[in-house]
Amino acid sequence: KRICVPGMYSCMCRSTISIALTMVLVVGCATPATQPLRFVAETRSDGSADTSKDCMVYVRSIDDVRNPPSTFGSYSNLDLFAQTVPSWVRSALASLDGPKRKVVLPQSDSGDTTADPLVMFVRIHKAYVERLASSRTAHIVLSSSYERHGKVLATEFYRGSDTSVSWTGSADEVEHAMNSAMNSILSAMRIGIDHYCVNP
């Protein structure tokens, strides 16, 4: 039976109200994360700088300086995502490998580093998702200090964001938004690496 609530110009059926409330509940909360945050690189053709020799890049450290590192923005049930941000960033940095760009991550190489052509010190400043009425925005801020032979060449900040409609409020949707924001950062970071590889 349809029971209507009178209005000034029309009536709104109780069934319609129930549907609207259900949509608000779905949009308002994300399903809990049951596995670590996983990085997925976008399909692209690598645009490495045209150097005369391969560029070796050593990522000396990946420091998590988020405050606090245990939260994930507006979502309270994505603690596992928040905890695994550092390993997620590490996976993202590994995807920077290209035809003429070799990226060596921390603890993955034990060779002599005194002649490192380029060294990176990466920091994670922000990684969270902001929830709005019917959408979400993923925010990521990283920085990288570039050094060669102990000399600091520059410190660059990289910001990425992705705003999308929250259809189901699932953890998968949040993960997709985070990966989109990270991929935009990696595009800028490739340009920076290739620049410092060929410019002493």
N, C-alpha and C positions, 0 to 999 in steps of 0.2 A: 504494500500500500504506500502510495506517495503522500507524504505529509509536507505541506509547504509552509514556509514562514513568510507572512505578509511583509511587503516592502512598500515604499512610496509609489513605485511605478511598476513593479513586478514582484513575483514571488520566487524565492530560491528554495528548491526542494532539499529535504534533509539528505537525500542520497548524494546530491551535488556537494553539499557541505562536507560530507564524509570523505568524498574523493579528494576535495581540496585539502582537508586536514591530513589525509594520508600522504599527499604529495609534499606537504610541508615537512612532515616527519622524515620522509625519505631523503629530501634535499638537505635537511638540517644535520643529519648524522651520517658518517661514513661507517661502513662495516669494518669491524676490527681487522687489523693486519695480522695475518697468520704466518707470514714468511718475510724474510728480510727484503728491504728495498732492492730491486733489481734494475740495473742499468741496461737499456736497449739503445744502441746507436742508430741514428737515422741512416738510411741508404743515401750515399753520396759518392761523388768522384773526388778523390783527394786532389787538393790544389796546392801542393807543396811548392815552395819557392824553387826556381830553377838554379840550384847550386851546382858547383863543379864537383863536389864530393858529398857523400852522405853526411847528414847532420846527426850527431849523437847528443841526446838530451837526457841528463840525469835528474830525476825528481828526488831531491835529497830528503825531503820530509813533507808530510801532509798533516798539518796541525789543525785540530778542531778547537776553534776559539769561540764557538757559539755560546751564548749566555741566556738561558741555560741550555745545555746540549740535550736534555732529556725530554723536551717538548717539541711538538710539531705544529705550532701555530694554533688555529682555532679548533683543531681536532684533538679530542682527549683519548681516543681509542686507537691511535696509531703509534703507540710507544715503540713498537718494534722497528718501525720506519725510522724514528728519531735515533734509535740506538745504532742503526746500521748505516747512517749517513757516511761516516768515514770510509767504510769499505765500498760503498756505492760510488763515492767520488774517486776512489782508487781505480775502480773498474772503468769509470768514464775517462780518466787520464790515460789508461792503457789503450784506449781506442784512438789516441792521437797518433799512433804509429802510421807512417805513410811510406811511399816508395823511397823517399829520400830523408825520412825523419824517423829515427829510432829512439823510442822513449824507454828509458830504464827506470823502473820503479824502486822505491826503498826496499832494501833487503833482498833484492833480486839479482844483485851483481856484487861480487867480492873482489873485483880487479882493482888495479891501481887507478885512482881518480885524480892524480895530481895534474894530469893533462886534459881534464874534462873541458871540452869546447864550450859547453853551455850547461849551467846548473840552475834548477828551479827549486824554490822553497814555497810550497803552496799552503795557504791558510783557508779554512772554511769559516766564513763570518756569519752567514745566514743560510738556512735551508728549512723552509716551512711552507705551509699552505694556509691562505686566508679564506675563510668561508663567508660568502655573501648569501643573499636570499635564495637565489636560484643558480648561482655560479660559484666558481672557486678560482683563486689565483695562486699559482706556485711561485715562490720567490727564492732565488739562490744568489748569494754573493760570495765569490772567491777572490783571492788575491794571489799574485805570484811575483816573487822577487827573482829577477834574472841575474845571475852572476857568471863571470868567467875569470878563472885564475884568482879567485878571492875578491875580485872587484865587482861591486854592485853596478849593473848596467841600468836597471830601472825596476820599479815596483808598479805593477799594473793591477787594477781592480776590474773584475769581470762580473757583470750583473745579468741575470737571466730571469725572465718571468713568462708565465703562460696563463692566460685566462680562458676558461672554457665553461660550458654549461654543465651543471651537476645533474646528470640524468638519473642515476641510480644511487649515488652516494657511496659507491663501492671503493674499496681500497685500490682496486685495479685502475679506476679512473684517476685517483690521486697519484698513483705511480706513473701513469701515462703523462699527466701534467708536469710532474717533476722531471721526467725524462725529456720532455719537449723544452723545458726551461734550460736544462743542462746542455742539450744539444746546441742551443743558441750560444751558450757560453763557449763551448768547444770550438765553434766556428770562429769566434773572435780570438780564442787562445791559439789556434793554428796559425793565424796571421801573425800574432805576436812572436811565437816561437820561430817561424820562418824568417821574420825580420831580424831577430837577434842572432840567428844562425849565420846569416850572411853579412851582418854589420857588427864588427868587433866593438 
